[in-house]
Amino acid sequence: MSSPNVKVRNVAGLNIPEHDYVALTYVGSTNNINTVTYKTSGPAGTTVATLTFTYVGGAPASDDAKLLTVTRS
């Protein structure tokens, strides 16, 4: 199944460069995302951007915490 070419909307400050691999980490054993890492050349490749998530009240201990901020580096 092929995907159509879709133009990605760039949001000021959160533009993610071209990549071919995405890795997610979670906060403890919750379903809350801690980081999203974008890379070129697969899992051992070069990191082109990282999104770090913070939650209301700090590190959540339970699922579905309220997101406070997203920071790109």
Predicted model as a PDB file, atoms N, CA, C, CB and O in Angstrom, pLDDT in the B-factor column:
MODEL        1                                                                  
ATOM      1  N   MET A   1       0.848  -1.173   0.000  1.00 49.00           N  
ATOM      2  CA  MET A   1       0.000   0.000   0.000  1.00 49.00           C  
ATOM      3  C   MET A   1       0.888   1.229   0.000  1.00 49.00           C  
ATOM      4  CB  MET A   1      -0.961   0.002   1.214  1.00 49.00           C  
ATOM      5  O   MET A   1       1.802   1.333   0.817  1.00 49.00           O  
ATOM      6  N   SER A   2       0.637   2.137  -0.884  1.00 51.00           N  
ATOM      7  CA  SER A   2       1.444   3.348  -0.932  1.00 51.00           C  
ATOM      8  C   SER A   2       0.691   4.506  -0.302  1.00 51.00           C  
ATOM      9  CB  SER A   2       1.833   3.684  -2.376  1.00 51.00           C  
ATOM     10  O   SER A   2      -0.539   4.541  -0.288  1.00 51.00           O  
ATOM     11  N   SER A   3       1.449   5.435   0.209  1.00 54.00           N  
ATOM     12  CA  SER A   3       0.868   6.631   0.819  1.00 54.00           C  
ATOM     13  C   SER A   3       1.008   7.781  -0.152  1.00 54.00           C  
ATOM     14  CB  SER A   3       1.547   6.966   2.177  1.00 54.00           C  
ATOM     15  O   SER A   3       2.034   7.902  -0.822  1.00 54.00           O  
ATOM     16  N   PRO A   4      -0.001   8.629  -0.243  1.00 60.00           N  
ATOM     17  CA  PRO A   4       0.118   9.789  -1.131  1.00 60.00           C  
ATOM     18  C   PRO A   4       1.114  10.782  -0.565  1.00 60.00           C  
ATOM     19  CB  PRO A   4      -1.249  10.466  -1.338  1.00 60.00           C  
ATOM     20  O   PRO A   4       1.329  10.846   0.645  1.00 60.00           O  
ATOM     21  N   ASN A   5       1.712  11.549  -1.446  1.00 60.00           N  
ATOM     22  CA  ASN A   5       2.593  12.615  -0.989  1.00 60.00           C  
ATOM     23  C   ASN A   5       1.728  13.680  -0.337  1.00 60.00           C  
ATOM     24  CB  ASN A   5       3.440  13.211  -2.167  1.00 60.00           C  
ATOM     25  O   ASN A   5       0.835  14.249  -0.965  1.00 60.00           O  
ATOM     26  N   VAL A   6       2.005  13.936   0.919  1.00 58.00           N  
ATOM     27  CA  VAL A   6       1.222  14.904   1.670  1.00 58.00           C  
ATOM     28  C   VAL A   6       2.155  15.999   2.128  1.00 58.00           C  
ATOM     29  CB  VAL A   6       0.494  14.244   2.875  1.00 58.00           C  
ATOM     30  O   VAL A   6       3.214  15.719   2.692  1.00 58.00           O  
ATOM     31  N   LYS A   7       1.783  17.226   1.898  1.00 61.00           N  
ATOM     32  CA  LYS A   7       2.590  18.347   2.332  1.00 61.00           C  
ATOM     33  C   LYS A   7       2.420  18.510   3.840  1.00 61.00           C  
ATOM     34  CB  LYS A   7       2.196  19.648   1.576  1.00 61.00           C  
ATOM     35  O   LYS A   7       1.297  18.633   4.330  1.00 61.00           O  
ATOM     36  N   VAL A   8       3.521  18.510   4.570  1.00 60.00           N  
ATOM     37  CA  VAL A   8       3.491  18.644   6.015  1.00 60.00           C  
ATOM     38  C   VAL A   8       3.456  20.113   6.372  1.00 60.00           C  
ATOM     39  CB  VAL A   8       4.702  17.948   6.665  1.00 60.00           C  
ATOM     40  O   VAL A   8       4.215  20.913   5.824  1.00 60.00           O  
ATOM     41  N   ARG A   9       2.593  20.461   7.275  1.00 65.00           N  
ATOM     42  CA  ARG A   9       2.486  21.847   7.721  1.00 65.00           C  
ATOM     43  C   ARG A   9       3.588  22.121   8.741  1.00 65.00           C  
ATOM     44  CB  ARG A   9       1.077  22.136   8.331  1.00 65.00           C  
ATOM     45  O   ARG A   9       3.726  21.397   9.727  1.00 65.00           O  
ATOM     46  N   ASN A  10       4.365  23.161   8.498  1.00 67.00           N  
ATOM     47  CA  ASN A  10       5.430  23.547   9.420  1.00 67.00           C  
ATOM     48  C   ASN A  10       4.885  24.508  10.459  1.00 67.00           C  
ATOM     49  CB  ASN A  10       6.614  24.184   8.663  1.00 67.00           C  
ATOM     50  O   ASN A  10       4.324  25.551  10.121  1.00 67.00           O  
ATOM     51  N   VAL A  11       5.050  24.155  11.715  1.00 70.00           N  
ATOM     52  CA  VAL A  11       4.648  25.009  12.814  1.00 70.00           C  
ATOM     53  C   VAL A  11       5.905  25.701  13.316  1.00 70.00           C  
ATOM     54  CB  VAL A  11       3.934  24.197  13.955  1.00 70.00           C  
ATOM     55  O   VAL A  11       6.894  25.035  13.621  1.00 70.00           O  
ATOM     56  N   ALA A  12       5.883  27.005  13.406  1.00 73.00           N  
ATOM     57  CA  ALA A  12       7.067  27.759  13.822  1.00 73.00           C  
ATOM     58  C   ALA A  12       7.668  27.171  15.089  1.00 73.00           C  
ATOM     59  CB  ALA A  12       6.716  29.233  14.043  1.00 73.00           C  
ATOM     60  O   ALA A  12       6.979  27.002  16.095  1.00 73.00           O  
ATOM     61  N   GLY A  13       8.969  26.858  15.031  1.00 74.00           N  
ATOM     62  CA  GLY A  13       9.681  26.346  16.189  1.00 74.00           C  
ATOM     63  C   GLY A  13       9.598  24.844  16.371  1.00 74.00           C  
ATOM     64  O   GLY A  13      10.368  24.283  17.151  1.00 74.00           O  
ATOM     65  N   LEU A  14       8.686  24.170  15.674  1.00 79.00           N  
ATOM     66  CA  LEU A  14       8.550  22.722  15.825  1.00 79.00           C  
ATOM     67  C   LEU A  14       8.793  21.974  14.522  1.00 79.00           C  
ATOM     68  CB  LEU A  14       7.176  22.386  16.350  1.00 79.00           C  
ATOM     69  O   LEU A  14       8.459  20.794  14.424  1.00 79.00           O  
ATOM     70  N   ASN A  15       9.366  22.630  13.522  1.00 85.00           N  
ATOM     71  CA  ASN A  15       9.641  21.986  12.249  1.00 85.00           C  
ATOM     72  C   ASN A  15      10.569  20.791  12.463  1.00 85.00           C  
ATOM     73  CB  ASN A  15      10.263  22.989  11.254  1.00 85.00           C  
ATOM     74  O   ASN A  15      11.617  20.926  13.094  1.00 85.00           O  
ATOM     75  N   ILE A  16      10.194  19.634  11.945  1.00 89.00           N  
ATOM     76  CA  ILE A  16      10.998  18.426  12.053  1.00 89.00           C  
ATOM     77  C   ILE A  16      11.658  18.188  10.695  1.00 89.00           C  
ATOM     78  CB  ILE A  16      10.127  17.190  12.495  1.00 89.00           C  
ATOM     79  O   ILE A  16      10.961  18.045   9.691  1.00 89.00           O  
ATOM     80  N   PRO A  17      13.000  18.144  10.650  1.00 90.00           N  
ATOM     81  CA  PRO A  17      13.681  17.902   9.377  1.00 90.00           C  
ATOM     82  C   PRO A  17      13.343  16.524   8.808  1.00 90.00           C  
ATOM     83  CB  PRO A  17      15.193  18.033   9.556  1.00 90.00           C  
ATOM     84  O   PRO A  17      12.764  15.679   9.490  1.00 90.00           O  
ATOM     85  N   GLU A  18      13.715  16.319   7.550  1.00 91.00           N  
ATOM     86  CA  GLU A  18      13.497  15.031   6.909  1.00 91.00           C  
ATOM     87  C   GLU A  18      14.130  13.928   7.751  1.00 91.00           C  
ATOM     88  CB  GLU A  18      14.075  15.025   5.475  1.00 91.00           C  
ATOM     89  O   GLU A  18      15.233  14.091   8.272  1.00 91.00           O  
ATOM     90  N   HIS A  19      13.427  12.809   7.882  1.00 92.00           N  
ATOM     91  CA  HIS A  19      13.896  11.699   8.713  1.00 92.00           C  
ATOM     92  C   HIS A  19      13.319  10.393   8.174  1.00 92.00           C  
ATOM     93  CB  HIS A  19      13.493  11.906  10.206  1.00 92.00           C  
ATOM     94  O   HIS A  19      12.370  10.399   7.390  1.00 92.00           O  
ATOM     95  N   ASP A  20      13.903   9.275   8.604  1.00 94.00           N  
ATOM     96  CA  ASP A  20      13.378   7.977   8.181  1.00 94.00           C  
ATOM     97  C   ASP A  20      13.200   7.012   9.351  1.00 94.00           C  
ATOM     98  CB  ASP A  20      14.299   7.360   7.147  1.00 94.00           C  
ATOM     99  O   ASP A  20      12.925   5.828   9.155  1.00 94.00           O  
ATOM    100  N   TYR A  21      13.359   7.529  10.566  1.00 95.00           N  
ATOM    101  CA  TYR A  21      13.218   6.688  11.758  1.00 95.00           C  
ATOM    102  C   TYR A  21      12.700   7.536  12.909  1.00 95.00           C  
ATOM    103  CB  TYR A  21      14.572   6.017  12.137  1.00 95.00           C  
ATOM    104  O   TYR A  21      13.137   8.671  13.096  1.00 95.00           O  
ATOM    105  N   VAL A  22      11.765   6.983  13.683  1.00 96.00           N  
ATOM    106  CA  VAL A  22      11.206   7.673  14.843  1.00 96.00           C  
ATOM    107  C   VAL A  22      11.233   6.715  16.025  1.00 96.00           C  
ATOM    108  CB  VAL A  22       9.749   8.181  14.562  1.00 96.00           C  
ATOM    109  O   VAL A  22      10.775   5.577  15.915  1.00 96.00           O  
ATOM    110  N   ALA A  23      11.777   7.176  17.174  1.00 97.00           N  
ATOM    111  CA  ALA A  23      11.812   6.363  18.394  1.00 97.00           C  
ATOM    112  C   ALA A  23      11.088   7.109  19.504  1.00 97.00           C  
ATOM    113  CB  ALA A  23      13.280   6.035  18.815  1.00 97.00           C  
ATOM    114  O   ALA A  23      11.266   8.317  19.663  1.00 97.00           O  
ATOM    115  N   LEU A  24      10.275   6.397  20.268  1.00 97.00           N  
ATOM    116  CA  LEU A  24       9.559   6.986  21.396  1.00 97.00           C  
ATOM    117  C   LEU A  24      10.035   6.363  22.690  1.00 97.00           C  
ATOM    118  CB  LEU A  24       8.041   6.804  21.241  1.00 97.00           C  
ATOM    119  O   LEU A  24      10.318   5.166  22.753  1.00 97.00           O  
ATOM    120  N   THR A  25      10.122   7.197  23.733  1.00 98.00           N  
ATOM    121  CA  THR A  25      10.338   6.683  25.084  1.00 98.00           C  
ATOM    122  C   THR A  25       9.152   7.147  25.921  1.00 98.00           C  
ATOM    123  CB  THR A  25      11.717   7.180  25.696  1.00 98.00           C  
ATOM    124  O   THR A  25       8.514   8.157  25.625  1.00 98.00           O  
ATOM    125  N   TYR A  26       8.875   6.388  26.968  1.00 98.00           N  
ATOM    126  CA  TYR A  26       7.712   6.672  27.808  1.00 98.00           C  
ATOM    127  C   TYR A  26       8.147   6.970  29.236  1.00 98.00           C  
ATOM    128  CB  TYR A  26       6.725   5.491  27.786  1.00 98.00           C  
ATOM    129  O   TYR A  26       9.247   6.601  29.648  1.00 98.00           O  
ATOM    130  N   VAL A  27       7.281   7.638  29.987  1.00 97.00           N  
ATOM    131  CA  VAL A  27       7.537   7.945  31.387  1.00 97.00           C  
ATOM    132  C   VAL A  27       7.217   6.697  32.203  1.00 97.00           C  
ATOM    133  CB  VAL A  27       6.694   9.176  31.870  1.00 97.00           C  
ATOM    134  O   VAL A  27       6.055   6.320  32.348  1.00 97.00           O  
ATOM    135  N   GLY A  28       8.267   6.058  32.738  1.00 96.00           N  
ATOM    136  CA  GLY A  28       8.070   4.845  33.529  1.00 96.00           C  
ATOM    137  C   GLY A  28       7.269   3.812  32.777  1.00 96.00           C  
ATOM    138  O   GLY A  28       7.542   3.537  31.609  1.00 96.00           O  
ATOM    139  N   SER A  29       6.273   3.232  33.443  1.00 96.00           N  
ATOM    140  CA  SER A  29       5.434   2.211  32.805  1.00 96.00           C  
ATOM    141  C   SER A  29       4.091   2.794  32.348  1.00 96.00           C  
ATOM    142  CB  SER A  29       5.195   1.039  33.775  1.00 96.00           C  
ATOM    143  O   SER A  29       3.140   2.050  32.113  1.00 96.00           O  
ATOM    144  N   THR A  30       4.014   4.122  32.224  1.00 97.00           N  
ATOM    145  CA  THR A  30       2.775   4.768  31.782  1.00 97.00           C  
ATOM    146  C   THR A  30       2.705   4.812  30.260  1.00 97.00           C  
ATOM    147  CB  THR A  30       2.671   6.191  32.360  1.00 97.00           C  
ATOM    148  O   THR A  30       3.645   4.416  29.571  1.00 97.00           O  
ATOM    149  N   ASN A  31       1.574   5.302  29.743  1.00 97.00           N  
ATOM    150  CA  ASN A  31       1.455   5.503  28.305  1.00 97.00           C  
ATOM    151  C   ASN A  31       1.801   6.944  27.919  1.00 97.00           C  
ATOM    152  CB  ASN A  31       0.038   5.155  27.838  1.00 97.00           C  
ATOM    153  O   ASN A  31       1.537   7.356  26.790  1.00 97.00           O  
ATOM    154  N   ASN A  32       2.383   7.708  28.832  1.00 97.00           N  
ATOM    155  CA  ASN A  32       2.750   9.104  28.598  1.00 97.00           C  
ATOM    156  C   ASN A  32       4.116   9.168  27.921  1.00 97.00           C  
ATOM    157  CB  ASN A  32       2.760   9.905  29.928  1.00 97.00           C  
ATOM    158  O   ASN A  32       5.093   8.618  28.429  1.00 97.00           O  
ATOM    159  N   ILE A  33       4.180   9.839  26.777  1.00 97.00           N  
ATOM    160  CA  ILE A  33       5.433   9.934  26.024  1.00 97.00           C  
ATOM    161  C   ILE A  33       6.394  10.878  26.729  1.00 97.00           C  
ATOM    162  CB  ILE A  33       5.173  10.415  24.578  1.00 97.00           C  
ATOM    163  O   ILE A  33       6.016  11.975  27.142  1.00 97.00           O  
ATOM    164  N   ASN A  34       7.641  10.439  26.863  1.00 98.00           N  
ATOM    165  CA  ASN A  34       8.703  11.257  27.439  1.00 98.00           C  
ATOM    166  C   ASN A  34       9.444  12.004  26.328  1.00 98.00           C  
ATOM    167  CB  ASN A  34       9.685  10.382  28.258  1.00 98.00           C  
ATOM    168  O   ASN A  34       9.584  13.225  26.385  1.00 98.00           O  
ATOM    169  N   THR A  35       9.924  11.258  25.305  1.00 98.00           N  
ATOM    170  CA  THR A  35      10.615  11.880  24.180  1.00 98.00           C  
ATOM    171  C   THR A  35      10.243  11.186  22.881  1.00 98.00           C  
ATOM    172  CB  THR A  35      12.134  11.842  24.389  1.00 98.00           C  
ATOM    173  O   THR A  35       9.888  10.008  22.852  1.00 98.00           O  
ATOM    174  N   VAL A  36      10.338  11.964  21.802  1.00 97.00           N  
ATOM    175  CA  VAL A  36      10.246  11.435  20.448  1.00 97.00           C  
ATOM    176  C   VAL A  36      11.530  11.857  19.759  1.00 97.00           C  
ATOM    177  CB  VAL A  36       8.954  11.957  19.678  1.00 97.00           C  
ATOM    178  O   VAL A  36      11.844  13.046  19.696  1.00 97.00           O  
ATOM    179  N   THR A  37      12.278  10.884  19.238  1.00 97.00           N  
ATOM    180  CA  THR A  37      13.551  11.167  18.588  1.00 97.00           C  
ATOM    181  C   THR A  37      13.432  10.837  17.106  1.00 97.00           C  
ATOM    182  CB  THR A  37      14.708  10.362  19.245  1.00 97.00           C  
ATOM    183  O   THR A  37      13.005   9.743  16.738  1.00 97.00           O  
ATOM    184  N   TYR A  38      13.813  11.789  16.259  1.00 96.00           N  
ATOM    185  CA  TYR A  38      13.768  11.630  14.807  1.00 96.00           C  
ATOM    186  C   TYR A  38      15.191  11.474  14.297  1.00 96.00           C  
ATOM    187  CB  TYR A  38      13.058  12.841  14.122  1.00 96.00           C  
ATOM    188  O   TYR A  38      16.074  12.244  14.672  1.00 96.00           O  
ATOM    189  N   LYS A  39      15.421  10.466  13.430  1.00 96.00           N  
ATOM    190  CA  LYS A  39      16.772  10.190  12.930  1.00 96.00           C  
ATOM    191  C   LYS A  39      16.765   9.941  11.431  1.00 96.00           C  
ATOM    192  CB  LYS A  39      17.375   8.987  13.654  1.00 96.00           C  
ATOM    193  O   LYS A  39      15.737   9.606  10.842  1.00 96.00           O  
ATOM    194  N   THR A  40      17.937  10.111  10.828  1.00 95.00           N  
ATOM    195  CA  THR A  40      18.163   9.682   9.454  1.00 95.00           C  
ATOM    196  C   THR A  40      19.036   8.444   9.505  1.00 95.00           C  
ATOM    197  CB  THR A  40      18.824  10.813   8.591  1.00 95.00           C  
ATOM    198  O   THR A  40      19.818   8.277  10.441  1.00 95.00           O  
ATOM    199  N   SER A  41      18.917   7.591   8.534  1.00 95.00           N  
ATOM    200  CA  SER A  41      19.718   6.362   8.403  1.00 95.00           C  
ATOM    201  C   SER A  41      19.419   5.338   9.486  1.00 95.00           C  
ATOM    202  CB  SER A  41      21.189   6.699   8.436  1.00 95.00           C  
ATOM    203  O   SER A  41      20.320   4.625   9.928  1.00 95.00           O  
ATOM    204  N   GLY A  42      18.170   5.255   9.916  1.00 95.00           N  
ATOM    205  CA  GLY A  42      17.757   4.206  10.838  1.00 95.00           C  
ATOM    206  C   GLY A  42      18.091   4.454  12.290  1.00 95.00           C  
ATOM    207  O   GLY A  42      18.508   5.554  12.654  1.00 95.00           O  
ATOM    208  N   PRO A  43      17.911   3.429  13.135  1.00 96.00           N  
ATOM    209  CA  PRO A  43      18.049   3.587  14.582  1.00 96.00           C  
ATOM    210  C   PRO A  43      19.440   3.987  15.060  1.00 96.00           C  
ATOM    211  CB  PRO A  43      17.669   2.325  15.241  1.00 96.00           C  
ATOM    212  O   PRO A  43      19.568   4.616  16.110  1.00 96.00           O  
ATOM    213  N   ALA A  44      20.477   3.637  14.316  1.00 97.00           N  
ATOM    214  CA  ALA A  44      21.846   4.005  14.721  1.00 97.00           C  
ATOM    215  C   ALA A  44      22.308   5.273  14.016  1.00 97.00           C  
ATOM    216  CB  ALA A  44      22.825   2.856  14.419  1.00 97.00           C  
ATOM    217  O   ALA A  44      23.470   5.663  14.130  1.00 97.00           O  
ATOM    218  N   GLY A  45      21.403   5.915  13.289  1.00 97.00           N  
ATOM    219  CA  GLY A  45      21.761   7.077  12.486  1.00 97.00           C  
ATOM    220  C   GLY A  45      21.888   8.360  13.277  1.00 97.00           C  
ATOM    221  O   GLY A  45      22.028   8.350  14.500  1.00 97.00           O  
ATOM    222  N   THR A  46      21.835   9.452  12.559  1.00 97.00           N  
ATOM    223  CA  THR A  46      22.009  10.787  13.124  1.00 97.00           C  
ATOM    224  C   THR A  46      20.678  11.353  13.595  1.00 97.00           C  
ATOM    225  CB  THR A  46      22.648  11.725  12.097  1.00 97.00           C  
ATOM    226  O   THR A  46      19.698  11.347  12.851  1.00 97.00           O  
ATOM    227  N   THR A  47      20.644  11.839  14.824  1.00 97.00           N  
ATOM    228  CA  THR A  47      19.447  12.482  15.356  1.00 97.00           C  
ATOM    229  C   THR A  47      19.296  13.852  14.709  1.00 97.00           C  
ATOM    230  CB  THR A  47      19.515  12.605  16.908  1.00 97.00           C  
ATOM    231  O   THR A  47      20.225  14.659  14.736  1.00 97.00           O  
ATOM    232  N   VAL A  48      18.124  14.117  14.124  1.00 96.00           N  
ATOM    233  CA  VAL A  48      17.872  15.406  13.489  1.00 96.00           C  
ATOM    234  C   VAL A  48      16.961  16.295  14.325  1.00 96.00           C  
ATOM    235  CB  VAL A  48      17.265  15.199  12.122  1.00 96.00           C  
ATOM    236  O   VAL A  48      16.924  17.508  14.122  1.00 96.00           O  
ATOM    237  N   ALA A  49      16.224  15.703  15.264  1.00 95.00           N  
ATOM    238  CA  ALA A  49      15.368  16.484  16.163  1.00 95.00           C  
ATOM    239  C   ALA A  49      14.872  15.584  17.288  1.00 95.00           C  
ATOM    240  CB  ALA A  49      14.166  17.113  15.390  1.00 95.00           C  
ATOM    241  O   ALA A  49      14.736  14.371  17.129  1.00 95.00           O  
ATOM    242  N   THR A  50      14.608  16.210  18.418  1.00 97.00           N  
ATOM    243  CA  THR A  50      14.028  15.513  19.562  1.00 97.00           C  
ATOM    244  C   THR A  50      12.916  16.375  20.135  1.00 97.00           C  
ATOM    245  CB  THR A  50      15.108  15.198  20.644  1.00 97.00           C  
ATOM    246  O   THR A  50      13.087  17.581  20.312  1.00 97.00           O  
ATOM    247  N   LEU A  51      11.787  15.761  20.424  1.00 96.00           N  
ATOM    248  CA  LEU A  51      10.704  16.442  21.135  1.00 96.00           C  
ATOM    249  C   LEU A  51      10.684  15.896  22.562  1.00 96.00           C  
ATOM    250  CB  LEU A  51       9.307  16.232  20.416  1.00 96.00           C  
ATOM    251  O   LEU A  51      10.691  14.682  22.769  1.00 96.00           O  
ATOM    252  N   THR A  52      10.661  16.788  23.532  1.00 97.00           N  
ATOM    253  CA  THR A  52      10.591  16.396  24.942  1.00 97.00           C  
ATOM    254  C   THR A  52       9.278  16.909  25.513  1.00 97.00           C  
ATOM    255  CB  THR A  52      11.812  16.953  25.755  1.00 97.00           C  
ATOM    256  O   THR A  52       8.944  18.085  25.367  1.00 97.00           O  
ATOM    257  N   PHE A  53       8.540  16.024  26.161  1.00 97.00           N  
ATOM    258  CA  PHE A  53       7.229  16.342  26.705  1.00 97.00           C  
ATOM    259  C   PHE A  53       7.314  16.511  28.220  1.00 97.00           C  
ATOM    260  CB  PHE A  53       6.211  15.247  26.340  1.00 97.00           C  
ATOM    261  O   PHE A  53       7.993  15.740  28.897  1.00 97.00           O  
ATOM    262  N   THR A  54       6.622  17.522  28.750  1.00 97.00           N  
ATOM    263  CA  THR A  54       6.489  17.672  30.197  1.00 97.00           C  
ATOM    264  C   THR A  54       4.994  17.683  30.531  1.00 97.00           C  
ATOM    265  CB  THR A  54       7.201  18.985  30.707  1.00 97.00           C  
ATOM    266  O   THR A  54       4.148  18.044  29.713  1.00 97.00           O  
ATOM    267  N   TYR A  55       4.716  17.279  31.745  1.00 97.00           N  
ATOM    268  CA  TYR A  55       3.322  17.090  32.148  1.00 97.00           C  
ATOM    269  C   TYR A  55       2.984  17.926  33.373  1.00 97.00           C  
ATOM    270  CB  TYR A  55       3.044  15.614  32.430  1.00 97.00           C  
ATOM    271  O   TYR A  55       3.854  18.239  34.187  1.00 97.00           O  
ATOM    272  N   VAL A  56       1.717  18.281  33.493  1.00 97.00           N  
ATOM    273  CA  VAL A  56       1.230  19.020  34.654  1.00 97.00           C  
ATOM    274  C   VAL A  56       1.550  18.214  35.907  1.00 97.00           C  
ATOM    275  CB  VAL A  56      -0.306  19.304  34.546  1.00 97.00           C  
ATOM    276  O   VAL A  56       1.204  17.035  35.989  1.00 97.00           O  
ATOM    277  N   GLY A  57       2.204  18.832  36.875  1.00 95.00           N  
ATOM    278  CA  GLY A  57       2.543  18.160  38.121  1.00 95.00           C  
ATOM    279  C   GLY A  57       3.832  17.352  38.075  1.00 95.00           C  
ATOM    280  O   GLY A  57       4.138  16.636  39.029  1.00 95.00           O  
ATOM    281  N   GLY A  58       4.599  17.451  36.982  1.00 94.00           N  
ATOM    282  CA  GLY A  58       5.858  16.712  36.883  1.00 94.00           C  
ATOM    283  C   GLY A  58       5.670  15.343  36.260  1.00 94.00           C  
ATOM    284  O   GLY A  58       4.695  15.102  35.548  1.00 94.00           O  
ATOM    285  N   ALA A  59       6.612  14.446  36.531  1.00 94.00           N  
ATOM    286  CA  ALA A  59       6.579  13.105  35.925  1.00 94.00           C  
ATOM    287  C   ALA A  59       5.334  12.351  36.370  1.00 94.00           C  
ATOM    288  CB  ALA A  59       7.848  12.303  36.299  1.00 94.00           C  
ATOM    289  O   ALA A  59       5.137  12.129  37.565  1.00 94.00           O  
ATOM    290  N   PRO A  60       4.498  11.959  35.426  1.00 95.00           N  
ATOM    291  CA  PRO A  60       3.255  11.284  35.796  1.00 95.00           C  
ATOM    292  C   PRO A  60       3.488   9.849  36.264  1.00 95.00           C  
ATOM    293  CB  PRO A  60       2.298  11.287  34.623  1.00 95.00           C  
ATOM    294  O   PRO A  60       4.380   9.154  35.776  1.00 95.00           O  
ATOM    295  N   ALA A  61       2.670   9.428  37.212  1.00 95.00           N  
ATOM    296  CA  ALA A  61       2.736   8.063  37.727  1.00 95.00           C  
ATOM    297  C   ALA A  61       1.597   7.214  37.168  1.00 95.00           C  
ATOM    298  CB  ALA A  61       2.692   8.068  39.260  1.00 95.00           C  
ATOM    299  O   ALA A  61       1.556   6.004  37.387  1.00 95.00           O  
ATOM    300  N   SER A  62       0.667   7.852  36.444  1.00 96.00           N  
ATOM    301  CA  SER A  62      -0.461   7.110  35.882  1.00 96.00           C  
ATOM    302  C   SER A  62      -0.653   7.506  34.419  1.00 96.00           C  
ATOM    303  CB  SER A  62      -1.761   7.374  36.697  1.00 96.00           C  
ATOM    304  O   SER A  62      -0.121   8.518  33.963  1.00 96.00           O  
ATOM    305  N   ASP A  63      -1.410   6.704  33.701  1.00 97.00           N  
ATOM    306  CA  ASP A  63      -1.666   6.938  32.281  1.00 97.00           C  
ATOM    307  C   ASP A  63      -2.480   8.203  32.044  1.00 97.00           C  
ATOM    308  CB  ASP A  63      -2.387   5.749  31.680  1.00 97.00           C  
ATOM    309  O   ASP A  63      -3.177   8.703  32.927  1.00 97.00           O  
ATOM    310  N   ASP A  64      -2.362   8.700  30.816  1.00 96.00           N  
ATOM    311  CA  ASP A  64      -3.190   9.799  30.315  1.00 96.00           C  
ATOM    312  C   ASP A  64      -3.039  11.104  31.099  1.00 96.00           C  
ATOM    313  CB  ASP A  64      -4.624   9.385  30.333  1.00 96.00           C  
ATOM    314  O   ASP A  64      -4.025  11.795  31.357  1.00 96.00           O  
ATOM    315  N   ALA A  65      -1.809  11.434  31.472  1.00 97.00           N  
ATOM    316  CA  ALA A  65      -1.547  12.694  32.181  1.00 97.00           C  
ATOM    317  C   ALA A  65      -1.791  13.880  31.247  1.00 97.00           C  
ATOM    318  CB  ALA A  65      -0.090  12.726  32.727  1.00 97.00           C  
ATOM    319  O   ALA A  65      -1.770  13.734  30.025  1.00 97.00           O  
ATOM    320  N   LYS A  66      -2.018  15.034  31.828  1.00 97.00           N  
ATOM    321  CA  LYS A  66      -2.232  16.248  31.044  1.00 97.00           C  
ATOM    322  C   LYS A  66      -0.891  16.818  30.604  1.00 97.00           C  
ATOM    323  CB  LYS A  66      -3.028  17.296  31.857  1.00 97.00           C  
ATOM    324  O   LYS A  66      -0.001  17.066  31.417  1.00 97.00           O  
ATOM    325  N   LEU A  67      -0.773  17.019  29.291  1.00 96.00           N  
ATOM    326  CA  LEU A  67       0.455  17.552  28.703  1.00 96.00           C  
ATOM    327  C   LEU A  67       0.565  19.040  29.016  1.00 96.00           C  
ATOM    328  CB  LEU A  67       0.485  17.312  27.169  1.00 96.00           C  
ATOM    329  O   LEU A  67      -0.400  19.794  28.892  1.00 96.00           O  
ATOM    330  N   LEU A  68       1.761  19.440  29.424  1.00 97.00           N  
ATOM    331  CA  LEU A  68       2.016  20.852  29.738  1.00 97.00           C  
ATOM    332  C   LEU A  68       2.791  21.538  28.638  1.00 97.00           C  
ATOM    333  CB  LEU A  68       2.772  20.979  31.047  1.00 97.00           C  
ATOM    334  O   LEU A  68       2.373  22.594  28.163  1.00 97.00           O  
ATOM    335  N   THR A  69       3.932  20.957  28.210  1.00 95.00           N  
ATOM    336  CA  THR A  69       4.749  21.574  27.174  1.00 95.00           C  
ATOM    337  C   THR A  69       5.373  20.526  26.266  1.00 95.00           C  
ATOM    338  CB  THR A  69       5.836  22.435  27.800  1.00 95.00           C  
ATOM    339  O   THR A  69       5.517  19.359  26.629  1.00 95.00           O  
ATOM    340  N   VAL A  70       5.742  20.989  25.059  1.00 94.00           N  
ATOM    341  CA  VAL A  70       6.537  20.205  24.115  1.00 94.00           C  
ATOM    342  C   VAL A  70       7.701  21.091  23.705  1.00 94.00           C  
ATOM    343  CB  VAL A  70       5.686  19.731  22.858  1.00 94.00           C  
ATOM    344  O   VAL A  70       7.501  22.217  23.249  1.00 94.00           O  
ATOM    345  N   THR A  71       8.919  20.583  23.868  1.00 94.00           N  
ATOM    346  CA  THR A  71      10.112  21.343  23.533  1.00 94.00           C  
ATOM    347  C   THR A  71      10.893  20.601  22.466  1.00 94.00           C  
ATOM    348  CB  THR A  71      10.985  21.587  24.781  1.00 94.00           C  
ATOM    349  O   THR A  71      11.142  19.401  22.589  1.00 94.00           O  
ATOM    350  N   ARG A  72      11.277  21.314  21.422  1.00 94.00           N  
ATOM    351  CA  ARG A  72      12.075  20.713  20.348  1.00 94.00           C  
ATOM    352  C   ARG A  72      13.538  21.080  20.547  1.00 94.00           C  
ATOM    353  CB  ARG A  72      11.578  21.180  18.946  1.00 94.00           C  
ATOM    354  O   ARG A  72      13.875  22.224  20.854  1.00 94.00           O  
ATOM    355  N   SER A  73      14.391  20.093  20.366  1.00 93.00           N  
ATOM    356  CA  SER A  73      15.842  20.373  20.390  1.00 93.00           C  
ATOM    357  C   SER A  73      16.492  19.629  19.244  1.00 93.00           C  
ATOM    358  CB  SER A  73      16.492  19.955  21.757  1.00 93.00           C  
ATOM    359  O   SER A  73      17.707  19.713  19.063  1.00 93.00           O  
TER     360      SER A  73                                                      
ENDMDL                                                                          
END                                                                             
